Amino acid sequence: MKGKYNFSGYATKANVRCADGRLIRPDAFKEQDGITVPLVWQHNHADPANVLGHALLENRADGVYAYASFNSTKSGENAQALVEHGDIESLSIYANNLVEKSKDVLHGVIREVSLVLSGANPGAMIDNLVFAHGDGSQVESPDEAIIFSGLPIKMEALSHADTKTDSAATDKTIGDVIDTMNEEQKTAMYALMAQMLENAPDGAGTATHSDDEGVIMKHNVFEKDDDGPTQGTLSHDAMKVILADAMDSNASFKATLLKHAVTYGIENIDLLFPDAKTIANTPSMIQRRTEWVSTFLAGVYHNPWSRIKSLAFDITDEVARARGYVKGTMKKDEVIKLTKRMTGPKTIYKKQALDRDDVIDITDINVVALLKNEMRGMLEEEIARAALLSDGRDADDPDKINEENIRPVYKDVDMYVERVRVASNATVEDTIEAIIRSRKNYEGSGNPTMFTTTDFLTDMLLVKDTTGRRIYSNMADLMATLRVSVIVEVPVMVGVDRTTDETPAVHLNLLAIMLNMKDYVIGADKGGEINTFEDFDINFNKNQYLIETRISGCLTKPKSAIVIEQIGVAG
């Protein structure tokens, strides 16, 4: 089967993961057994001179083996010398008609085998070199090499080649730039180089490489489409100026060429350089951290009706105590104070509109889906914010969420909230002690959750003893000390404050809120839960989007929350 050959080796190995993520399965190319394919240099199909010979394929259980022979052309003889000297040791395949499943290559057709500097399948290597000596004898060499890189080919085909980029490099040489160009960009650059050659017949003629290969230009990117004079022609002296400037200033080829583009009237210079590519298909959102929102909304009690009646008996008064009986006297009735409050629903919404032309023209991302996600996230944040702190808008603001419908824990009446005040000069240790002591008045369910700012949490974690050692080595130690189940950071809590109705008035800065979320009820009638609506304004050619909910919210258990505040400047 082998016949006469110059060298042999695995063109590709089975069950070995390639650098591009593909895994070639055994017998994926079994139909190529006994087939002869061209032997090519670096998968370059643009020039017949790159055909170095041919390779006879042999399908094996562990891959495809190749027996290669060089032709007698100048490039073939040169490649044979490189292989014989050990300068080139790696093989790579070019295949198409691939059948893949989850990156596993099950079937394909090998179109050519290439000698490459390095490749992607670490099992493909030249392991048997055969060369004739002057006396007619032959010697086999078992040299092996692992393939790491090569040249890219068309996307619809599989080439075991992978490019590496030096991440430490902050700039590119002229050669680096040229290697990154596609065929259209190279054509444009060769046209530019052709114009600088004094012996070229015109700007779209033959550009000569250093290896004397001729490259015929199909189009000169600096020519107008009409028959008018050529624009932006670079003379040989102009190109020398540009290259000299690049070397003297240590600037990149791109930066220097762009710098001189206007001077020499070059148009469409951007065709020479690759376009920038986005990392993700959706743009990043610049927004506050909202992890606390899901924690709050997932923990609250969800009621199937929106009108909430809260009833409470106050049995803390002396008259509510049990009494001792004295013989012959009249027994007294117990006096119990009953309190109640009603909390009704409020509609909260977010509305957006997009011009239909924009929806059609924006093809890089699904802008409608992105917009809907943003609206849902902002609505949920506003609900959680209104329930925990209030929405922060002034009372006369028409957009304010009524605090009689969504009752904020922070501003709730003393019947439902235990308030702790610390002095303006109180240390963090003093504040922690006040929080611990306030737990005797907490009547909520189980261990509460602490909602606080990142700054106050950091201050508590950095508390040190008299020897300079931190008292709380981690969050778990701090939570155990405060007797809370978890500590949640709330960005929108920063700067929240209020002024009391006392005489004189007292300014208070909010430090933290402690409650068990199940003691806060959010109610919504059927149909009042979060809903989305879409409409089209035919008069203004706009797509309109609305998301809204109609809910109520309030604490229903007395003394189920603790609000920690620090005294500020007296009013």
C-alpha positions in Angstrom: 0.0 0.0 0.0 2.8 2.4 0.9 4.9 2.3 -2.2 7.8 4.8 -2.4 7.5 7.8 0.0 9.7 10.4 1.6 8.2 10.4 5.1 5.2 9.2 7.0 3.2 10.1 10.1 -0.2 10.6 11.6 -2.2 13.3 9.8 -4.7 13.2 12.7 -5.2 11.1 15.8 -8.5 9.8 17.0 -9.9 10.4 20.5 -7.5 13.3 21.1 -9.0 16.7 21.9 -7.9 19.3 19.5 -7.2 22.9 20.5 -10.3 24.1 18.7 -12.4 21.8 21.0 -13.1 19.1 18.4 -12.7 15.4 19.1 -12.1 13.2 16.1 -13.7 9.8 16.5 -12.2 6.6 15.2 -13.1 5.8 11.6 -14.3 9.4 11.0 -12.3 9.3 7.7 -12.4 5.6 7.0 -13.7 6.2 3.5 -10.4 8.0 2.8 -8.4 4.8 3.2 -6.1 4.3 0.2 -6.9 7.8 -1.2 -4.2 10.1 -2.4 -4.6 13.8 -1.6 -2.3 16.8 -2.2 0.5 17.6 0.2 0.3 21.4 0.8 2.3 24.0 2.7 0.3 25.6 5.7 -3.1 24.9 4.1 -2.4 27.7 1.6 -4.6 27.0 -1.5 -4.1 30.3 -3.2 -0.9 29.4 -5.2 -0.1 26.2 -7.0 3.5 26.6 -5.9 2.3 25.7 -2.4 1.5 22.1 -3.5 4.6 20.2 -2.3 3.6 16.7 -3.4 1.0 14.1 -2.4 0.1 11.9 0.6 -1.4 8.4 0.6 -3.9 8.0 3.5 -4.2 4.9 5.6 -7.1 4.6 8.0 -6.1 3.1 11.3 -8.0 2.4 14.6 -6.2 5.3 16.2 -6.3 7.8 13.4 -5.3 8.5 9.8 -1.8 7.8 8.8 -0.1 9.5 5.8 2.7 8.3 3.5 4.0 11.5 1.8 6.1 12.1 -1.3 7.6 15.4 -2.4 7.4 16.5 -6.0 10.5 17.8 -7.9 9.4 21.5 -7.9 11.5 24.2 -6.2 9.0 24.4 -3.3 8.8 20.6 -3.0 12.6 20.3 -2.9 12.8 23.1 -0.4 10.1 21.5 1.9 12.0 18.2 1.7 15.1 19.9 2.9 13.3 21.4 5.8 11.7 18.1 6.8 15.0 16.2 6.4 16.8 18.8 8.5 14.1 18.6 11.2 12.9 22.1 10.8 9.4 21.0 10.1 7.9 18.1 12.0 4.1 18.6 12.1 1.2 17.5 9.9 -2.3 18.9 9.7 -5.4 18.1 7.7 -7.9 20.1 5.8 -11.3 18.4 5.7 -14.9 19.4 4.9 -18.3 17.7 4.6 -18.0 17.2 8.3 -20.7 15.5 10.4 -20.4 16.7 14.0 -22.3 16.1 17.2 -21.4 18.0 20.3 -17.9 18.9 18.9 -17.3 15.2 18.1 -16.3 14.7 14.4 -18.1 11.5 13.2 -17.5 11.8 9.5 -15.6 14.0 7.0 -13.6 14.1 3.8 -9.9 14.9 4.0 -9.1 17.2 1.0 -5.4 17.7 1.7 -2.6 17.1 4.2 -0.4 20.1 5.1 3.1 20.5 6.5 2.7 23.1 9.2 4.9 24.9 11.7 2.5 23.6 14.4 -1.1 22.5 14.6 -4.1 21.8 16.8 -4.3 18.0 17.2 -1.6 17.1 19.7 -1.5 13.6 18.3 -0.7 14.4 14.7 3.0 14.2 14.1 5.6 13.0 11.6 7.0 9.8 13.2 8.8 8.2 10.4 11.2 10.0 8.0 12.6 8.1 5.0 15.4 9.6 2.8 17.6 8.0 0.2 21.4 8.3 0.7 23.8 8.7 -2.1 24.6 4.9 -2.0 20.9 4.1 -2.5 20.2 3.0 1.1 17.3 4.4 3.1 17.1 5.5 6.7 14.0 5.9 8.8 13.9 8.5 11.5 11.3 8.2 14.4 11.2 11.9 15.1 8.0 13.2 16.8 6.6 16.6 17.6 3.4 17.9 19.1 1.4 20.4 17.1 0.3 23.6 18.7 -0.4 26.3 16.0 -1.0 26.9 12.3 -3.0 29.0 9.9 -6.8 29.4 9.8 -8.8 28.3 6.9 -12.5 28.6 5.8 -15.0 28.1 8.6 -16.9 25.4 6.8 -13.9 23.1 6.8 -11.8 21.6 9.6 -8.1 22.5 9.7 -6.1 21.3 12.6 -4.5 24.6 13.2 -4.7 27.0 16.0 -3.3 30.5 16.3 -1.7 31.9 19.4 -1.6 35.5 20.4 1.0 37.0 22.7 -1.2 38.6 25.4 1.8 40.5 26.7 2.3 42.3 23.5 0.8 45.8 23.5 1.5 46.5 19.8 2.1 44.7 16.5 4.8 44.7 14.0 4.0 45.0 10.3 4.3 41.3 9.9 1.9 40.7 12.7 -0.7 43.0 11.1 -0.4 41.3 7.8 -0.8 37.8 9.3 -4.2 38.9 10.8 -5.6 40.1 7.4 -8.2 38.3 5.4 -7.9 38.0 1.6 -9.8 41.3 0.9 -7.5 43.2 3.3 -4.4 41.6 1.9 -5.6 42.5 -1.6 -6.0 46.1 -0.5 -2.5 46.2 1.0 -0.8 44.7 -2.0 -2.5 47.3 -4.2 -1.0 50.0 -1.9 2.5 48.4 -2.1 2.1 48.1 -5.9 1.7 51.8 -6.2 4.9 52.5 -4.5 6.9 50.4 -7.0 8.4 52.7 -9.5 8.6 50.0 -12.2 4.9 49.0 -11.8 2.8 49.9 -14.9 -0.2 51.0 -12.8 -1.5 51.0 -9.3 -3.4 47.8 -9.8 -0.6 45.7 -11.2 1.7 43.1 -9.8 3.1 43.5 -6.3 6.4 41.5 -5.8 7.1 39.7 -2.6 10.5 39.3 -1.1 10.5 35.7 -2.3 9.8 36.9 -5.9 6.3 35.5 -6.0 3.9 37.5 -8.1 0.5 38.5 -6.7 -2.1 39.8 -9.3 -4.4 42.4 -7.9 -8.1 42.1 -8.8 -9.0 45.6 -7.5 -7.3 48.7 -6.3 -9.1 50.0 -3.2 -7.7 53.5 -3.9 -9.4 53.8 -7.2 -12.7 55.5 -7.8 -15.5 53.4 -9.4 -15.6 55.8 -12.3 -12.9 56.3 -15.0 -11.5 59.4 -13.3 -7.9 59.7 -12.1 -6.7 57.4 -9.3 -6.9 59.0 -5.8 -4.6 58.4 -2.9 -1.6 57.1 -4.8 1.5 56.6 -2.6 4.8 57.3 -4.1 7.9 55.3 -3.2 9.3 58.2 -1.3 6.0 58.7 0.7 6.1 55.0 1.7 9.7 55.4 2.9 8.6 58.4 5.0 5.8 56.4 6.6 8.0 53.4 7.4 10.8 55.5 8.7 8.3 57.3 11.0 7.0 54.0 12.3 10.5 52.8 13.1 11.7 56.1 14.7 8.6 56.5 16.9 8.2 52.8 17.8 4.5 53.3 16.9 2.4 50.5 15.3 2.1 50.2 11.6 -1.6 51.0 11.8 -1.1 54.1 13.9 1.6 55.5 11.7 -0.3 54.7 8.5 -3.5 56.4 9.8 -1.4 59.4 10.9 -0.2 59.9 7.3 -3.4 58.9 5.6 -4.8 62.4 5.4 -1.5 63.9 4.2 -1.3 61.6 1.2 -5.1 61.6 0.5 -5.7 57.9 1.2 -9.3 56.9 1.3 -10.9 53.7 2.8 -7.8 53.1 4.9 -9.9 51.3 7.4 -10.2 48.4 5.0 -6.6 47.4 5.8 -7.3 46.7 9.5 -9.7 44.3 11.2 -12.9 45.7 12.7 -13.3 45.6 16.5 -15.5 42.8 17.7 -17.9 42.8 20.7 -17.2 40.2 23.4 -20.9 39.5 24.1 -24.1 39.8 22.0 -25.8 42.0 24.6 -24.5 45.2 26.1 -23.6 45.5 29.8 -26.1 47.2 32.1 -24.8 50.1 34.2 -26.9 49.6 37.3 -26.8 49.2 41.1 -26.3 45.8 42.6 -29.7 44.2 43.1 -29.0 40.9 44.7 -30.8 42.1 47.8 -34.1 42.5 45.8 -34.5 38.8 45.1 -33.6 38.0 48.7 -36.3 40.3 50.0 -39.1 39.5 47.5 -38.5 35.7 47.8 -38.7 35.9 51.6 -41.9 38.0 52.1 -45.3 36.3 52.6 -47.4 36.5 49.4 -51.1 36.9 50.1 -53.7 36.0 47.4 -55.7 39.2 48.1 -54.6 42.8 48.1 -56.7 44.3 50.9 -55.0 43.4 54.1 -56.6 43.9 57.5 -54.2 43.8 60.5 -55.6 43.1 63.9 -53.7 43.1 67.2 -54.7 42.8 70.9 -52.5 44.9 73.3 -52.3 42.8 76.4 -49.2 44.5 77.8 -51.2 46.9 80.0 -51.5 46.3 83.7 -55.3 46.0 83.4 -54.8 43.0 81.2 -53.0 41.0 83.9 -54.6 38.1 85.7 -55.7 38.9 89.2 -55.9 37.2 92.6 -59.4 36.7 94.0 -60.4 37.9 97.5 -63.3 36.0 99.0 -66.5 38.1 99.1 -65.4 40.7 96.5 -66.5 41.2 92.9 -64.3 39.9 90.2 -63.1 42.5 87.7 -63.3 42.2 83.9 -60.1 42.2 81.8 -59.6 45.2 79.6 -58.0 44.5 76.2 -57.2 47.1 73.6 -57.9 46.1 70.1 -56.1 47.8 67.2 -56.5 47.4 63.5 -55.4 48.9 60.2 -56.4 48.5 56.6 -53.9 48.4 53.8 -55.2 48.7 50.2 -53.5 48.1 46.8 -51.5 50.5 44.7 -50.5 50.2 41.0 -46.8 50.3 40.3 -45.7 50.4 36.6 -42.9 50.9 34.2 -43.5 52.0 30.6 -41.2 52.2 27.6 -41.4 52.8 23.9 -39.2 52.0 20.9 -39.4 53.4 17.4 -40.2 50.5 15.1 -37.5 51.5 12.7 -34.9 51.1 15.5 -36.3 47.7 16.4 -35.9 46.5 12.8 -32.5 48.1 12.2 -30.8 46.8 15.4 -29.8 43.3 14.3 -26.8 42.7 16.6 -29.0 42.1 19.7 -32.6 41.3 20.6 -33.3 44.8 21.8 -37.0 44.0 22.7 -36.0 41.1 25.0 -33.2 43.2 26.6 -35.7 46.0 27.2 -38.2 43.7 28.8 -35.6 42.2 31.2 -34.6 45.7 32.2 -38.2 46.7 32.9 -38.8 43.6 35.0 -35.7 44.1 37.0 -36.4 47.8 37.7 -40.0 47.1 38.7 -39.0 44.5 41.2 -36.3 46.7 42.7 -38.8 49.5 43.1 -41.3 47.2 44.9 -38.6 46.0 47.3 -37.3 49.5 47.9 -40.8 50.9 48.6 -41.5 48.0 51.1 -38.2 48.2 52.9 -37.3 52.0 52.8 -40.0 53.9 50.8 -39.3 55.0 47.3 -37.5 58.2 48.4 -39.7 60.5 46.4 -41.3 63.7 48.0 -44.8 63.4 49.2 -46.1 65.8 46.5 -44.3 63.9 43.7 -47.0 62.4 41.3 -44.8 59.3 40.8 -44.5 58.6 44.5 -45.7 55.1 45.7 -48.2 55.9 48.4 -46.8 54.8 51.8 -50.4 53.9 52.9 -50.5 51.2 50.3 -46.9 49.9 50.4 -46.0 50.6 54.0 -42.2 50.9 54.3 -40.7 49.0 57.3 -38.3 52.0 57.9 -41.2 54.4 58.4 -43.8 52.1 60.0 -45.4 53.0 63.3 -43.9 52.1 66.7 -46.5 49.3 67.2 -44.8 47.3 64.5 -41.2 48.6 64.7 -38.7 48.7 67.6 -36.4 51.7 67.1 -32.9 51.9 68.3 -31.0 55.2 68.5 -27.3 55.5 69.0 -25.5 58.8 69.7 -23.8 60.7 67.0 -20.4 60.0 68.7 -21.1 56.3 69.3 -18.4 53.9 68.3 -19.1 50.8 66.1 -18.7 48.7 69.3 -21.3 50.8 71.0 -23.7 50.4 68.1 -23.2 46.6 68.0 -24.0 46.4 71.7 -27.1 48.5 71.3 -28.3 46.2 68.5 -27.7 43.1 70.7 -29.6 44.6 73.6 -32.5 45.6 71.4 -33.3 42.0 70.7 -35.2 41.7 73.9 -38.0 43.8 72.3 -38.0 41.8 69.0 -41.2 39.8 68.6 -40.8 38.7 65.0 -40.6 35.2 63.6 -37.3 33.4 64.3 -33.9 35.0 63.6 -34.2 38.1 61.5 -32.3 39.2 58.4 -30.1 42.3 58.7 -30.3 44.8 55.8 -27.5 47.4 55.9 -25.0 49.3 53.9 -21.7 48.0 52.7 -19.9 50.8 54.7 -21.6 49.9 58.0 -21.0 46.2 57.4 -17.3 46.9 56.7 -17.0 49.0 59.9 -18.4 46.1 62.0 -16.1 43.5 60.4 -13.1 45.7 61.0 -13.7 46.2 64.7 -10.5 45.4 66.7 -9.8 44.6 70.3 -7.2 46.4 72.5 -4.4 44.3 71.0 -5.2 45.4 67.4 -6.7 42.0 66.4 -10.0 41.8 64.6 -12.8 40.6 66.8 -14.8 39.1 64.0 -12.7 36.9 61.7 -15.5 36.4 59.2 -19.2 37.1 58.5 -20.4 34.0 60.4 -18.9 35.3 63.6 -20.5 38.7 63.2 -23.9 37.2 62.4 -23.8 34.9 65.4 -23.0 37.9 67.6 -25.9 40.0 66.2 -28.2 36.9 66.3 -29.2 37.3 62.6 -29.6 34.6 60.0 -27.9 36.6 57.2 -26.6 40.1 56.5 -27.7 41.6 53.2 -26.1 44.7 51.6 -28.5 47.2 50.2 -26.9 49.9 48.0 -30.1 52.1 47.9 -29.9 52.4 51.7 -26.9 54.7 51.5 -27.8 58.2 52.6 -31.3 57.3 53.8 -32.3 59.6 56.7 -35.3 61.3 58.3 -36.2 64.1 60.6 -38.5 63.5 63.5 -41.5 65.5 64.6 -40.1 66.0 68.1 -39.3 69.3 69.7 -36.6 70.0 69.0 -36.5 67.9 65.8 -33.9 65.2 65.6 -32.1 64.2 62.4 -31.5 60.4 62.1 -29.3 58.5 59.7 -30.4 54.9 58.9 -27.8 52.2 59.7 -29.6 48.9 59.5 -33.0 47.2 59.5 -33.6 43.8 61.0 -36.7 41.7 60.2 -37.8 38.3 59.2 -39.3 38.8 55.7 -42.2 36.4 56.4 -43.6 39.0 58.7 -44.0 41.4 55.8 -47.0 40.6 53.6 -47.4 41.6 49.9 -50.9 41.0 48.6 -52.2 40.9 45.1 -55.7 40.0 43.8 -55.9 37.7 40.8 -54.9 39.7 37.8 -53.0 42.2 39.9 -49.7 40.2 39.9 -46.9 41.4 37.6 -48.2 41.5 34.0 -46.7 42.8 30.7 -48.5 44.5 27.8 -47.5 45.4 24.3 -49.1 47.9 21.9 -48.3 49.6 18.6 -48.9 53.3 18.1 -49.8 53.5 14.4 -49.6 57.3 14.4 -46.1 57.6 15.7 -44.8 54.2 14.4 -43.8 53.1 18.0 -43.8 49.8 19.8 -45.0 50.5 23.4 -44.3 48.2 26.3 -45.8 48.3 29.8 -45.2 46.2 32.9 -47.2 46.7 36.0 -48.6 45.2 39.2 -51.3 46.2 41.7 -50.3 45.2 45.2 -50.3 46.1 48.8 -47.6 45.6 51.4 -47.2 45.9 55.2 -45.9 44.4 58.4 -48.7 42.4 60.1 -46.9 41.4 63.3 -46.2 43.9 66.1 -42.6 44.6 66.9 -41.5 42.4 64.0 -38.7 44.7 62.9 -35.8 46.6 64.5 -34.6 49.9 62.9 -31.2 51.1 63.9 -30.5 54.8 63.5 -27.7 57.2 64.5 -28.5 60.7 65.7 -27.2 63.3 63.3 -27.5 67.1 63.4 -30.5 68.4 65.4 -33.0 70.4 63.4 
